[in-house]
Amino acid sequence: MSPSDVPLQVQTRIDELREQLHRHNRLYYGHGEPEISDSEYDKLFKALRDLEEQYPDMVTPDSPTQRVGYLAGQADVSLPPTVASATALKKVPHDRQLLSLDSVLSADDVFAFDKRVRKELDAEQIEYVVEPKYDGLSVVIVYEDGMFTGGATRGDGQTGELITPNIRSILSRFQCLKIEGNVPRRVVVRGEVYLRLPDFQALNRQLTERGEKTFANPRNAASGSLRQLDAGITASRLLALTCYDLMVSSDPLPRTHWETVSALHAWGVPVPDPAQRQVCEGIEEVIAFHRGMLEKRETLPFEIDGIVVKLNSRDFQEQLGEKSRSPRWAVAFKFPPRKELTTVQDIVVSVGRTGALTPIALLTPVEVGGVTISRATLHNVEEVARKDVRVGDTVKVERAGDVIPDIVERIEIPGEQRAGPFEVPRACPVCQSAVVREGPVSYCTGQIVCSAQLKGGIQHFASKGALNIEGLGEKTVSQLVDKFFVKDLSDLYRLTGDQLLSLDGFAEKSATQLLSAIRQSKTPALDRFLFGLGIHHVGHHVAQILASEFGALEKLLTVTCEELQDIRDIGPEIAQSVVSFFAEERNVAVLTDMKVLGVTVQTILRTTSERAGLLKGKSFVFTGGLESVSRQEATQRLQALGGRVTSSVSKRTAYVIVGKDPGSKLDEAKRLGISVLDEAGFLELLRAGGD
Ligand code: IVH
């Protein structure tokens, strides 16, 4: 049956359905403002699929049922992509494989590439386009009828991860292509998401302030920020995008790469800066461009790891074709890696907030990728031993982004005379207290007397996740400790305006602001306060558990290891650390001083264990469907209060909870005279026990 034999009503209905589905796709993915529910959408989709199954000749490649990629996959999911899976991004097949590039490192290799190309195309000279090779994350972006409708990561080239809302947050201004006249039905654009260096540095600073892990380089930061289930996080990260290819178009593609990028630019899609790309007549110009970019590399506000060399003519590209994973018409001409050799002049140790000693190598200054490096971290004692780094050794150092450089390896010099292996000092270099070893890390034991630990401890106490005292940055804290204004945490609440005014960088206004911030921190929540004390092994999560289990700081002063270990998630290490902290008289003295100075840690009215007692030993039976909570959640909430849920009614049943359409258990309850609760009564019971 050809389409002309299909009854007119069916043809009209199919057209209608397609138009509706296209429209709803645009509303949902383009604007994020759907007009119909997911199940209504599914109904339309199913109606179209059924008709197409009945009349296969009516199927067209651009039907919403046919598109591989970012939209067709949605029909079988009744939830929007961000919540389709709570733990992982949804996978989507790409329309076309996303190829990667072969790399070359030397001019000789580039000449060889050019020679092969010329031979195969039987051409004297080739026109190339050269662009920066952005060090980011490859993405594809789909526009339908000129509207952004979907985006995905490269993944393995065949299948990527659906990140539509995340890409939307980056695109904000470019969601709608600026095309006058004929708008292509569907285009798939490829580009790179990356993080500019100043934004990378700001992000890492922010993460440090929040006590979170920082990213090793802008690439990881871009990837971590983009591949988020919560697109709000992506939106907060100032990611940049540049597009360099039009992979698919329902209209004919421009005949050169340069024109393709120009078209994207004209449509309002971000493309590489014209000052950083060019058409080269022949391979010599390519090599000159590479040299020029290498020189410019350090002045660019983003990381590039080479240039990409592409044949400009699409006909030539098609003639050369591709291998299994990379095109034969393009190569990445990489820059030499940012690693350099230097020598270790000394190994010193620095002391952090927890007392952990970090060995640091002091290096003969060396320029690595445009930045002079004179220190590199050796992380911990075990790492020094593993890399066998000693004073006087020659080492290879690497710099990635703006992070502290790393020693990659030691280089053996034949016949060299080496110093003895690095030894951990027995006494803390800052306070002379004894040093102890815990696994790979060595610690200073002078928790309270060590000024290095005190500085770190104060910064932690004041950090956002703890007491959130604005204005207590590293420089201020360091001065406060060095001038002996702050000898322990309680001294923060004794600070005077005059003391602050005597510090570098303080004036009337900043001193008043800091004093007011300190005053405002005097009624901290228990969990934040516990976290802020910097007790070993007590992070946010453990602090929250302790707070809800014990409810008041005083209770923790006398807690035993056994009591602590009875709590879920608290193991012997944490328990021991908490008990030791509160057993230390000097710690308790500081807490008492704080109290006297007006610090009132908030108590929690009813702790987990008290709540758990409320329904202790009582058994419950459900019958019928609950409307506002699932059976599973209701069970969990009862159990949290100490209740038990059983399946049959007996004399020992405390309550039968009756939902919609109850079964015979209700009759049984009546017969045995067991109390019956409807859903509202049940929720009331949970509330009474829960707060
Ligand atoms: S073109 C078929 N152009 O480099 C052509 N890629 O090692 C494929 N990249 O996965 C890519 N800047 O993520 C191209 N100007 C540029 C690029 C670029 C960065 C990345 C891209 C790709 C990787 C290949």
Residues whose N, C-alpha, C, O or C-beta is under 5 A from the ligand:
A	BS01	IVH	L99 S100 L101 E131 P132 K133 Y134 L137 S138 E192 Y244 V308 P327
